[in-house]
Amino acid sequence: MKITWYGHSCFRLEIPADTDKGKVEILIDPFLTGNPKATITPEEAAIGLDHIVISHGHDDHIGDLIPIAKASGAAVTANWEIAMWANSHGVETINPMNSGGTVDLGAFAVSLTPAHHSSAKSNGDGTFAYLGNPHGVVIAPKTGPTLYYAGDTDIFSDMALIAELYEPTIGILPIGDRFTMGARSAALAARRFFAFTDVIPCHYMTFGLLDQTPDAFVAAMHGSGVRIHTPEPGGSVEIG
């Protein structure tokens, strides 16, 4: 699995698959416009894209969903409210689901898990549109390692059930504090509840209100035996 970080919480996954191009490409939480760390445009992100998966409806996660989905024809997988919202804005291929559900998408299955956060999209006038509950996302390829993308969340004890049910070995965890887990909580979650081999931190550095480096998280994970990957925005890691 190749994982590319576009800054904040936007990731592109490339999973080997029995297709003409030999892989399936998935974009998670496409916040590019307005993301000061983004290294790619929405137009570039749409090229070769097969799927878009959304964790929740905040602007810094749902971001460029509509234009990218329309340009690429990628299927959008998200909770019911987000999928219906996307459909009402002209996105034709949607996979609505909700917490605890799993959808088989051929080369991989996607499951939505609970997250402790909120979820609404700004209308631009100080009001917000409700877009369902926030979620984490489990991506389970037919072959290769399973990935848990926690979305925006605090630590919670039922992460142990997520680990038991889905057995992810790759974790993508928010560490920026204030709006999500900080370094200490994220490291505790990784060490106590999961058997990760690899972890990528996210949701930091983007804006001044967030922690600016992953250093505290890396330090808190020292001695865990888990490989910690901290690519620069636009950088990639290959796992499995």
N, C-alpha and C positions, 0 to 999 in steps of 0.2 A: 504494500500500500504506500503510495506517495502522497504526502500531506504538505500542502503549501499554505502558508499563513499570509493573508493580505492585510494584516493589522487588525487591532481590536479583537473581534470574535469571528471574523470571516475566514473560512477555510475552504480549500478545494481538495477533494479526495480523488485519487485515481486508483481504481480497483481493477485488477485483471479480470477479463470477462471474455466469453466466447462470442465476440462481435467482430464486425469487419475491421474495426480499429484496434481490437484486442484489449479494450478497456472500457470502463464506464466512468464518467466524470460527474462528480457531485459537488455542488456548491452549498455551503452551510452559512446561513445568516449573512446575506450579501449587502453589507453596509460599506459602500465605496464612496459615493458622492457625499461630501462632508466629512469623510474620514481622513484626517490629516496624515495618517500613516499608510494609507492605501497606495499600492504601487501599480495598480491596474485600473483601467476604466471599466464602466459597465459594459461598453461595447466589446472590449477585449475579453471580459469575463464570460460573455455569451458564446464565444467561439468554442465549438466542440462540446458544449455542455449538454448533459443528458437529464440531470435531476437537480432540483433545488429543495433543500430541507430547511424549514424554519422552526426555531425553538419557541419564539414568542413575538409579540407584536410591537415592542418598542422600536422607535425609529432607528436606533443604532444596531438593530438586528434585521428588521424587515426591509429597511433601506431601499435598495434598488431592485427589489423582487419583481415588480411589475414590468419595467422595461427589459430586464434581463430575461425573464420568462417569455415575454412576447418575441424578443429577438432570437432566442435560441430554440423555442418550442419545448423547452425542458419541462418535465412533469414537476409539479409543486406538491410536496408532501408537508402537511402541517396540521394543526388542530382544525376542527370543523370551522370555527369562526374565521380563521385566517384563510383557509382554503376557499370558503364561500366569498370572502372579501376579495380575494384575488380573482375569482371567477367573475365577480360583478365588475371588475376592472379589465375584463377581456382576456384573462388567462384561461385557456381552454382545457388543458390537461391538469387535473388536480387529483390528489389522493387525500381526502379528508380523513382524519382519525382523531384519537384522543388518548389520554393517559392510560397506560396499561395495554394499549392495542399494538399489534404488529401487522405490518403490511409487507408481503413478499413482492419485491420489485425485480425479480429475475436474478440478476447477478448478486443481489444483496437483499437483506430484509432490514426494515427500519422499525424501531419501537420507540414510543414516547414514554418517558418516565416523569415522575413528579419533579418539580423544582420549587424552591421557596423564594418567590420574587413577585412581580406584578406584570401586567401585560395590557398595554393600550397604545394606540397610535395617535400622535398629535394631529389635530385637524388644522393646525396653523393659526388658530384664532384664540388659543388658550383653552380650548376644549379638547376632549379626547374620545376616540372611538374604542369601545370595548372589543378586544380580540381574543377572548377566551383565557384560559389559564396558561401560565408559563410551563415549559417543559424542558427536560433534558432529552437527549437523543442517543439511541444505541444504533450503530451501523454494524450489521453482521454480514460480511461477505460470504458467499457460498464456499470460497476457499480463502484462507488467510485469517489474520487476527481480527477480533471484534473490538470496536472502538466505542467508548462512552464519552460523548460531548455533553458536559453538565449543563450547558446554557448559563444563564445568570441565576445564581442560587447561593444560599447559605449552606453550611454543612447541616446534615440531618441524619438521624440514626438509621432511617430506612434506606440509606445508601447501601447498607449491608445486604438488603434484599435485592437491590439492583445488581450487586456483585454476584449474589448467589444465583439469580435467575439467568443472567446474560453472560456472566464470566468474561467481562472485557479485560483485555490485557493492555490496551492503549487508552489513556485518559487525556482529555482536554479539559482543563479546569480553570475557572476564572480566579484571579489572584489580586485584582486591583483594589479591593477594599471599598468602603463607603456604600456601594450599590450591590456588592457581591461578597463572597468570601475574600478575606485578605490572605496573606501568605501563611500565617500560622494555622488558620482554619483549613485552608486548602491542603496543606501538608498533612494535617491530622486526618482529614478525609481520605487522602491517598494511602496513608500508612495504616490506618485502622480498619478501613472497610474494604479495600480492594487489593487484588494481587496483580497490580500493574507491572509490566516490564518497562513501559515507556510512558512518560507524561510530557505534555506540552502545555505550558501556562498561557493564558490569554486574558483579555479584558484588562489590560494595564497599559500605561504609557500614552494612550490615545489623547487624553485630555488632562489638564492640570489637577483636576479633582481626584485622579486615580494615582496609585503608586506608579512610579516612573521606571522602575527596573524590576526584574525577576529575582534580584539578588537574595532577598529575604526568603523567598520560597526555595531557591536552590539550597541555601544554607539549612533551612528547616528539613529538607529532604536528605541531607548528608548522612551517609551510612545506611540508607534504606535499601540499597542495591538496585533502585529504580533508575533507569536512564532518563535524565532530564534534558529535553531539547528546547533551546531558546533561540530559534532562528530570527534573523532580522526580518522585518516586513518584506514580503516577496520571496523569502527563502523557503526551501523545502527540506523535508526529511523523508527517508524511505525506511519503512519498518516492516519486517516480516518477509 
